[in-house]
Amino acid sequence: MGIIDNINKLFDHRIRLGIMSILMVNESADFNRLKELLDVTDGNLASHIKALEKEAYILVEKQFIGRKPNTRYSATKLGKAEFRKHIEALERLLRK
């Protein structure tokens, strides 16, 4: 097995890496919280969320709080497992 086999191309981008990092340590986060923590535009965040959702790495839940729509995101079991593999691969790479 090669040293970079478990490096996941999907986590190459700092925003997707940031989204997953936040969701690994928080049960969930809403759109505005992610936007604030990552300091990105709505459109930029939305496109990276879509990429993670497409791979089933994150779960999207839409609801209303009062009369306001609220979208929450959480990491799926698959997403957490893939992210852990990615981080472990990076750690192995750094130890070489």
C-alpha positions as CSV (number, residue, x, y, z in Angstrom):
1,M,0.0,0.0,0.0
2,G,1.4,3.4,-1.0
3,I,2.0,6.2,1.4
4,I,-0.7,8.4,-0.1
5,D,-3.4,5.7,-0.8
6,N,-5.8,7.0,1.9
7,I,-5.3,10.7,1.1
8,N,-8.8,11.7,0.0
9,K,-8.9,14.2,-2.9
10,L,-12.3,15.6,-1.6
11,F,-10.5,16.9,1.5
12,D,-7.8,18.7,-0.6
13,H,-9.7,22.0,-0.4
14,R,-9.3,24.0,2.8
15,I,-13.0,24.8,3.0
16,R,-14.1,21.1,2.8
17,L,-11.3,20.2,5.2
18,G,-12.7,23.0,7.5
19,I,-16.3,21.8,7.2
20,M,-15.4,18.3,8.1
21,S,-13.1,19.4,11.0
22,I,-16.0,21.4,12.5
23,L,-18.4,18.5,12.1
24,M,-16.0,16.0,13.6
25,V,-16.0,17.9,16.9
26,N,-19.6,19.2,16.9
27,E,-22.7,17.1,16.6
28,S,-23.9,19.5,14.0
29,A,-23.6,23.1,12.8
30,D,-25.9,25.4,10.8
31,F,-25.0,27.2,7.6
32,N,-24.4,30.6,9.3
33,R,-22.1,29.0,11.9
34,L,-20.0,27.3,9.3
35,K,-19.9,30.5,7.2
36,E,-18.8,32.5,10.2
37,L,-16.1,29.9,11.4
38,L,-14.7,29.5,7.9
39,D,-15.0,33.1,6.8
40,V,-16.4,32.3,3.4
41,T,-19.2,33.5,1.1
42,D,-22.6,31.9,0.9
43,G,-22.0,30.6,-2.6
44,N,-18.5,29.3,-1.8
45,L,-19.7,27.4,1.3
46,A,-22.8,26.0,-0.5
47,S,-20.7,24.5,-3.4
48,H,-18.3,22.8,-0.9
49,I,-21.3,21.5,1.1
50,K,-22.8,20.1,-2.0
51,A,-19.6,18.2,-2.9
52,L,-19.5,16.6,0.6
53,E,-23.2,15.8,0.5
54,K,-22.9,14.2,-2.9
55,E,-20.4,11.7,-1.4
56,A,-22.7,11.1,1.6
57,Y,-20.1,12.5,3.9
58,I,-22.5,15.0,5.5
59,L,-26.2,14.9,6.3
60,V,-28.3,18.0,5.5
61,E,-31.4,18.7,7.7
62,K,-33.7,21.6,6.8
63,Q,-36.1,22.9,9.4
64,F,-37.8,26.0,10.5
65,I,-36.9,27.8,13.7
66,G,-39.9,30.1,14.3
67,R,-40.6,31.3,10.8
68,K,-37.0,31.3,9.7
69,P,-35.6,28.4,7.6
70,N,-32.5,26.8,9.2
71,T,-30.2,24.2,7.6
72,R,-28.1,22.1,9.8
73,Y,-25.2,19.8,8.8
74,S,-23.7,16.8,10.5
75,A,-21.0,14.3,9.5
76,T,-22.3,10.8,8.5
77,K,-20.6,7.6,9.8
78,L,-19.0,7.3,6.3
79,G,-17.9,10.9,6.3
80,K,-16.3,10.5,9.8
81,A,-14.5,7.3,8.8
82,E,-13.2,8.7,5.5
83,F,-12.0,11.9,7.3
84,R,-10.2,9.8,10.0
85,K,-8.5,7.8,7.2
86,H,-7.4,11.0,5.5
87,I,-6.0,12.5,8.7
88,E,-4.2,9.3,9.6
89,A,-2.7,9.2,6.0
90,L,-1.5,12.8,6.4
91,E,0.1,11.9,9.8
92,R,1.9,8.9,8.3
93,L,3.1,11.1,5.5
94,L,4.5,13.7,7.9
95,R,6.3,11.0,9.9
96,K,8.3,9.9,6.9
